[in-house]
Amino acid sequence: MSINKVVASADVAISDIHDGATVMFGGFGLCGLPENCITALVKKGTTNLTCISNNAGVDDFGIGLMLHNHQVKKMIASYVGENAEFERQLLSGELEVELIPQGTLATRCLIAGYGIPFVPVLAGVGTEVAEGKETVIRNGKEYLIEEAFDADFAIVKAWKGDTMGNLIFKDTARNFNPLMAMAGKITIAEVEELVQPGELDPNMIHTPGIYVHRIFQGSDYEKRIEQRTVRKSN
């Protein structure tokens, strides 16, 4: 007997994300964003959120929508990106921001999924990133002790998924999504195509359903391109 993890909509999937929660958002730039869940959170008006994401989208898309709505208390990311409102709130002191090297961000997601409390890393030693952090020396090298993220929820977006929560990510949308899917206490997945168990090739599954708690089929994806570059025609 299979386990059905399907919920009716994004509104249902995020209904218990509470004020003050810590939430991971999959995606990189504008690729692989959980667009439907972000829209539902904006509509719900949940506030004082700590958001963990590679970046914060752009002004009118992705987490940028939540920033404009003043729903984000703290942003944990690897860079500011193309989001002018993110930059404005950072410089004005309205938004608490923790900038983390991208590899360290990924590693802290990974160890959270593996149940490892901390990991030594070289990135950031001797910089502002190291301020207030414990260090260790091994074989003559100094390492920062980086702690696993402690996220209440992880929200990811996949290309295909089945009702048991198994997920396949397409192309570059396979970025932070698989790592974050492992790391949340409750993982919510929105997918472009939802199928029955057995319809996915098991050799192609990137995230096993054991990590996913809720899944639904999304709709109306914009799939924006952050900076479109094309060559001139001859």
N, C-alpha and C positions, 0 to 999 in steps of 0.2 A: 504494500500500500504506500503510495507516494505522499509526500508532504506538500500541500499547496500553500504557497506563501504570497499569493496574489492579493493585492488590495485594489479597490475600485478606482482610485485616482491619486494624484499628487496631494490633494487636500487631505485625504485620509492618511496617506503615508507619513505626512509631516505633522499630523494633528497633535502629537504629544511632545513636539519639540518646544520646550518651555523657555521663558525668559531666563537669560543667564546661562544657557547651555553652551557647551563647546561642540562645534560641528565642523567636520572635515568636508571639503567640497572637492571632488575629483575634477580633472581638467587641467589644461595647460594653455595659457593664453585664452583663446576663445574656442579651443578644440576639446571636445569631449565633456562639455559642461552639462550638469543636470538642470537644463533650462526650465523644465516643468516644475521641479521642486523649488527652485529659486523663486519663480513666479508665485507659487503657492505660499511661500514664506513671506514674500512682500505683501500679499493679500492678507495673510494672517496677522501681520504686524508684530511678530515676535521681536523682542528687544534685548539689549545688553548681551548680544551674542559674541562669543569668541570664535572667530572663523579661521580655520587652517586651510590654506590653499596655496598653490604655487604662486599665484598673483590674484589680483582683485578685478579681473576683467577690464572693461572700459566703462565710461561714464553711464551709458544707457543700456548696458547689457551685462549679464552675469551678476556677480557679487556687487558690481557697481550700482545696480538697482537698489540693493540693500543699504549701501553706503549713502545713497541719496535720500533714502528713507530713514536714515539715522538709526538703523537697527543693529549696527555692529559696534561693540564696545572695544574689541581688540582684534587686530588683524595679525596673524602669523603667516608670513609669506617669504618668498625668496627675492622678490623685487616689486617695485611700485608699478612698473609697466606703463601702459598708455592711459592710465586713469587719472585725470586731472583732479577729480573730487577726492580721490584717495590721497593724492599729494597735498591738496589744500588742507584736509583734515589732519594729516600728519604734521604739517608745518605749523598749524594753528594750535596744536595740542588737544584737539577735539577727539582724536583717535589714538589709542595706544597701539603701537606697532612694534612687532618683534621681527626683524629681518634676519633670515637664516640662510647660509649657503645652500644652494639647491640640492646638492648631494646629501647634506646633513638633514635637510627637510625630508627627503625620500627615506633616508636611513632611520630617522625617528618614527616614521610611519611603519616601516618594515619591522622594526623590533617590537613595536606595539602589537603588531599582528602575531609575532612569534612569542609574545609573552616575556620578552627580555627587558628588564627595567632600565638598563642604560648601556651605552657603548662608547669606547674611546675612539675619537676621530682626530685627524691632523688638521683638518680645515678650520681656520679661524684662530689658531694659536698665535698669540702676540698681537691680536687685533681687538677691536671693540666687541667682536662676537664672544671673546673669552671673558669679558667682564663679569665677575660674580660667579664664575663657574669653577668647579673643581678640576684640577689637572693631575695627571700621573706621568711618570717618566718610565719608559721601557726601552731597553737597548739604546740608551742615549737620546731618545726622542721624546718630546713632550706631547701629550695628547690631552684634548678636552674630554671631559665626561659629559656626554649628551644624553638626556633622559628621554625615554619613550613618551610619545604623546598620550594623553589621557582624554580621549574624546567620547562624549556621550553618544554622538551620532556620526555616521559617515554616510554621505550622499554621493552616489556615483551614477554615471550614465554609460550604458553599454549598447552595442549594436543589436545583439540578440540575447535573449535569455529564455529559460523555461520556467514553468510554474514552481519548480523546486529551488529556483534561485541560481542555477548555473548560468554563467555569463561568458559571452564572447565579445571582445572589444575589437573595433575595426581600425586598422592602420594606426595613425598617430594618436588616436583617442586612447590607445593603450599606453597611457603615460602614468599619471599618479593614480588613476582609477583602480587598478588591481591592488596596489599597495594600501590605499585607503579603505578598500572594501574589506581587507583583513583586519583593519585596525580599530574600527568603531565598536563600541559596546552594542549598538544597534545599527545595522547597515541597511540602507534603503537604496534600491536600484531601480532606475527608470530605463526602459529599453525601447528601441525603435520597433522591434518585432518580438512578440511574446509567443512561444510555442509550447507544445506539450512535451513531457519527459520522453526521452528517446529520439527526439527529432534533431537534437544537436549532435554533431560528431564529437564523441568524447575526447578525441585527440586534439580538438581545436579549442576546448574550454580553457579559459584563462583563469577564471575564479570559480572554484567549486561552490555549490549551493550552501555548504555548511557555514560559510561566512555571511550569507545574506539572510536577512530576517523578513524583508518586505520587498515586493517587486510589482511593478505595474507597467503597462504599455503607455508610453508617452505619445505626444502628438505635436504637430505644428512646429517642428524644429527649424530654427533659422540657420543654424550651422554657419555662423558668420566667419569671415576671414579677417584677421586683425589688420594685416597690411597686404593688400593684393598687389603683386608685382608681375608685370607681363612685359615681354620683349616687344620692341617695335616691329611691325610688319615690314617685309622687304618691299 
